[in-house]
């Protein structure tokens, strides 16, 4: 799960906030749904109404010690987010941190199966107000009544029927989509060739991730990026990827890593929902990705920006995220029973969870460098947020940031979100694997300043 941290202007009691969200929970039905697991893993888990749903199980009060500042409140929020979410209930949990002078902090835990970045933003627009004196929404016409919970036998019957339908649909799709597959063949080959380029294993990839989290947030405005775009061209995403990768490269050198002729691969999620899709349609995470590969050694920022723009332009020309999305839809459905083991990932039955809680040592250098990393080194995601002020219980939401989901050997990530004219860049890490996260953020800030200086010199 990820952890959202929202700061309200003013001290709001738990009771007020509980009532505020109780008045709005009917607007997002998924909040009262849990997963039902199908016998023998004949089908993927299904979302069903939780007949025992109680808001008290998902909305909790936590009183922090006196004189707790926001930095410490965020640390407490990260500590509260360490335990796994209860898989027998809806996959979200909110803590209200009280006793912070002049502020209230909401700590919101949400599993990625429950929301992706786009749906999380859409939910905030429904569950908050646009003015401090807004009236509460109209209550539902009738009190909520959960749909009957299916029995294991009913789930089994549904799975048998669904599997027969899926097999027939797969056969029809092979015939229907044969021309598309031929058309994708060349593009997919190019994509796979790019994905096979070797990348280094950074220190944050050199051990399994534990439950601890550290974050550092940098706050910008669009005015920090506009001069660079105007003078040097490109888009905000080009600037973000440039400074993040350059910051990571400088951090690696400061840690004594061997980076010459090494590369880093990023995973940048891309929302591929159709334009007319309902942003609150939570029937599935419609996210693809692009995977830029960039130099792991420090560069002059003019060279870094040029290299990054060229890489991202090539990816856009190839249509990499769209190709991946099409390949996903065109491939035959994997039988759920073949993916049964994946249902244990991130639960108490996941062996990596047990190992991560008794951490293995960070893999040391071997002859100057570690083995090459399979896959990507870290996530860099950009989720546009609301451009207007939001209010909860009549109090303005001053900031809203979130951690990225970390797991396996991915111990570091960068999440970017815009919010009411602000541009937040939040670094999330396992503090054991990135012990100097402030240094990473400082390196990114320095890279942006150098780009700004280049832009100023260009404009005279």
N, C-alpha and C positions, 0 to 999 in steps of 0.2 A: 504494500500500500504506500501511497504518498501522504505527506503531511502538509496541510495548508495552514498558514498562520495569518490571521486577519486581526488588525488592530482597530478598535473602535475609539472614537474621541469621547472620553468620559467613562465614568464608572457605572456600569449597568449590572443590576443584580441578576443572578442566575434565574430567579423566578420570572423576571420580566422577559429574559431571552427565551426561556422555555415556552412561555405563552406565545411569544412572537412566532416561533417556529411551529408550534402546535397549530396555529391558525393557517399555516401555509403548507403543511406537509402533504395535503391532498393534491397540491399542484404538481407534484413529482411522484407518480405512483411507484417508481422503482425504489424509493426510500423505504417502502414497506414490503419489499420482496427479498427473498433469500434463495439460495441454490438448493435444488433437489437433485440428489445423485441417483442415477438410474442403475438398477441391479445389473451386475455383471459387466458394467461399463458398456452396455449395448448402444448407448447414445450419450452425447455430451450432457453435462448438468443443465437443468432447466430453471428458469426464473419462475418462482411461484410466490403467491402471497404468503406471508408469514402469519399463521393463525394466532401466534402468541406475541405478535408485535406489540411492543410498548416503548413509547418515546423515552421513558426513564432508562431503558437499557442502552440507549444510544446518545443521550444528552446528559452529561455529567458535570458536576461542579468540582473544581480544584482550587483551594485557597492557597495562594503562594505566601511565603514568609514576608513580614514587613520589610519595607525599603527595597523591594524587588524592582529592578529597572527592566526595560524592554529586552535588553540583551539577555539577561538572566531568565526572563520569562520565556523567551524563545528556546533557551537551553532546556528549561523545564518541559516545554511543549514537545521537544524532540525526545526527551526521556520518556514522557507519557506515550509516545508513539512507538516505542521499541517492541512491546509484545505484539504477537500476531493477532489479527482480527479473528473473532470467533466465526468459523465457517458455518455454524448452525444457525446464524442470524444474518440479517441484512449486513452487507459488507461496508459499513461506515460507522463512525463514532466521532462525536464532538465533545471536547472539553471546554468549559468556560473557566478561564483563569481570573479569579477575583483577587482583590487587595493590591492592585497595581495603581499607584497614585495617578489619577487623571486619565487612566486608560483601562480598557478591557481587552483581553486577547482571547480569540476563538482558535482552538486547535482542532482541525478537522482532518480526520483520517478517512481515506477512501481507497478501496482496492481498484486496481486498474481494470479488472473485469467488470467493475461497477460503473466507472466513468473513464473517458479519455479527456484530454485537455479541452477539446471543443465543447463537450457536454458539461464539463465542470464549469466552464465560463457561462454556458447557457443556464445552468442551474442557479448561479448567483443572480442572474437577471430576474429570475422568477421568485427567488427566496429573499430578495431585498427590495427596498423601496427606492424611488427616484427623488423623493423629497422628505424632509424631516417630519412633516405633518401629514403624511399620506395615510389614508384610511386603510384598515385591514381588508384583505380580499374577501369576496363573498364566500360564505361557508358553503360546503357541499350541500346539495339538495337533500341528501340522506346521509346518516352516519355511515362511516366506513364499515363494510362487512367483508372479510376476506373470502375469496373464492375457496371452495372446498379443497383441502390438500389432497393431491392424488395419492393413492396407495402405491406401494412398490409394484404390485401386479399391474395396475393401470399404467405406470411408467414403463414397465416392461412391454406391455401390449403396444403402447405408442411407439416405443423404440423399434419393435419388430416391423410395424407398419411403415415407419419413417425410413428404415434401412432399405425396405423393398422399393419405396418411392425414389430414394436417392440413387439406388443402383440403376433404375430405369432412366432417371434424369441424367446420370453420368453417361449412359450409352447414347442417349439422344444428343447430349452436348458434344460428344466426340464427333458425331456426324455433322452437327450444326456448325461447330466452331473450327472445323478442320482448316478452312481458308485463313481464319484468324491466326491459328497456330503457325501456319507456314509464314504468314506475314511477320509474326513476332520472333521467328527463329533467329533471324540475323541480329535483331536488336537485343534479344536475350543473350546471344552469344557474346556480344560486345559488353553487356552488363556483367556477365559471369567472368569475363576476362579482367574487367576492372576490379571486381570483388576479390579476385585471386592475387592481386598485388600484395606483396608481403608488407607487414607493418611491425613495428617494435612492440615489445611487451613493456609497458610503462610500470612504474612501481605500484600504481593503483590497480594494475591487472595481475600483480604477482602473488596474490593470495586470495582466499575466499573472503567475501564480505561478511562482517559481523553485524550485530544489531544496532551498534552505536552510530549516530549521525552528527555531523557538524555542518553548519551552513554559514556562509558570508553573503550578504546582499549588497550589491552596488545599485544605486538609484541614479538614473539619468532622465533627461527630457529629450524630445525630438530635436531640440536646438543643439544638442551635443553631437548629433549625427548629420544634421542638414548641411552644414558647411562642407563636410567631407563629400557628401553626395554631389553637391553643386560644383565643387572644384575638381573632384577626381572621378566623378561618374559612379555608376554602380547603384546598388540598393542597400537598404538597411541591413538585410541579411548578409550581404557581402562584407559589410563593416564588422558585424557581430562575429561571423566565423573567422575573419582575419585576426581580430584582436584576441579572441579566445584561444585560437591555435598558437598564436605568437606568445601569449601569456603562458600556455602550457609548455611550450618549447623552452622558454626562459626558466620556468620552474624546474624542468628536468635538468638543465645545466647546473642550476644552483644546488640540486640534489646530488650532483656528481655523476649523473647518468651519461652513458655513451650514446650520443645522438647523431653523430656524423653518418650521413647516407642512410639514415633511418626515417621512417614515415609514420604518421598517425592517421588512423581512419576514424572519422566521426560518423555517428548515426544521427541524422537530422530528420525527425518525423515530419510527415507531410499529410495534412488532412485531405482526403480524396472523396469526401462527400460531394454529391451532386448539388448544384446551386439551389435546387428546390427542396432539398432534404430538410426535414424538421430538425433543428439543432438539439431538441430534447428527445428525439427518437433514440432510445438507448438500446436498440435491438442488437447493436454490435459496434465495436470500435472500428470506424472506417479510417484507418491510418495506414499509410504506406511510409516509405522512407527514401532518403538519398544518402549516399555514403561517400562523401568527398575524402580523398587521400591527399595529405599535405605534408610538407617537410617538417620533421620533428626537431630540426636545429633552428636556432634563432636567425632571423633575417632582418635586413633593413626593411622598414615598414612599407616603403614604396614597392620593394620586391615582393613582400608578403601579400600586399593588397592585390598586386597584379597577378600573382600566382593563384590566389584564392578566387578572384573573379574569373580567371580562365578555367579553373576547375569546375566552378559552379555553373558557368555558361555551358561547358561541355555536357554536364549532367542534364541541364535543362534542354539542350538541343536533342539529346538522346531520349528525353522523356523518361528518365530512370524511375521516378516514383510511380508513374502511370503504367510502365511496363511491369513493375513488380506487382501492382494491384491487378493488372490483367492476368498475369501468370497465376496469381493466387486464385482468381475466379475460374480460370480455364482448367486448372489441374483437377484430376478426380478427387472426390472427397476421401480423406483418410478415415478408415473405419475407427470409430471412437474407442473400440476395445484395444486398438493398436496404440492409442495415446493414453491408456489408463494410468500409466506411471506418472504422466504429467500432472494428474490431479493432486498428487502429493507435494508438488513444488510449492514451497513457501508455507507448508504446514508442519506440524510436529512430526510428520512421517517422512519429511524430506531429509535424507542423510546429510545434505550440505548444510542444513540449518544447525544440526547438532555439531558438525565440525566447525562451523563458523563461530559458534558460541564458546568453543575451546580452540581459539585461533591457531592455525598453523603459522609458522614463520613466513615472512615475506621472502619469496624466492630471490636468492642473491645473484649477483653477476656470475657468469660462467665464461671466462675468457674475454671479459670486456663487455658482454651484453647477455641478455636473457634469451631464451628461445623466442621465436617470432610468435606474435599474438594471432590467434585465429579469430575471425570476426572483426569487431570494431573495438576501439579503445575507450570511448566515452560517448555519451549522448549530449547533443546540443539542440534543444528544442525551443521554438519560438511560438507562443500561443497569444494571438491578439485578444485583449480583454476589453471590457466596456470603456467607452470614452467619456462617460459621464460619472458624476458622483453617485455613490450608493449609500443607503442608510439602513440601519438596523435599530429598532426601538427608538427612532428619532435621532440616533447618533450617527455621524458620518463615519464611513469606513475609511480610515486614513491610509492604510496600506494593506495589500493582500499579496502574499508571496507563498511559494510552495516548494517542497523538496521533490527531487526526482526519485523514482523507484530505483534502488540499487540492489544488485544480487549477483550470485555466481562470482565471477572475478571482475565485475564492473564496479569499481569502488569510487567512482567520481563521475559527476555529470553537471551540466550547466542548463538551467531553465530560464528562459526569458519570457516575461509577460508584460504587456502594457496595461495600465490601469489609470483612468481619469487623468490623462496627460503625463503620467509618469511611465518610466521604462525601467523595469526591475530586471536585473541580471543576478540570479541566485545560484551560488555554487554549493553543491551538496557532495559530501564525501564521508567515507568511513575514516574517522580521524586517525586510526591506526595506519591506514595506507596513504593518507595525505595529511601528515601531522602539521604542516604549515599552510593551511588553506588561505590564511590572510595573505601570505606571500604570493600565492597563485592569483588572488584577486588584485593585489597591487601590481603585478606584472601585466595583467589585462588592462588596468587603468592606465599604466604607463604607455602601453601600445596604442590606446585610443588617443592619448595626448600627442603622441608622435604623429599619428595620422592627421590630427587637427592642425598641427604645426605645418605639415606638408601642404594641407589645404590652404592655410593662410599664406604660405610662401607662393603657392600657385596663383592666388588671386592678387598678390602684390600688397 
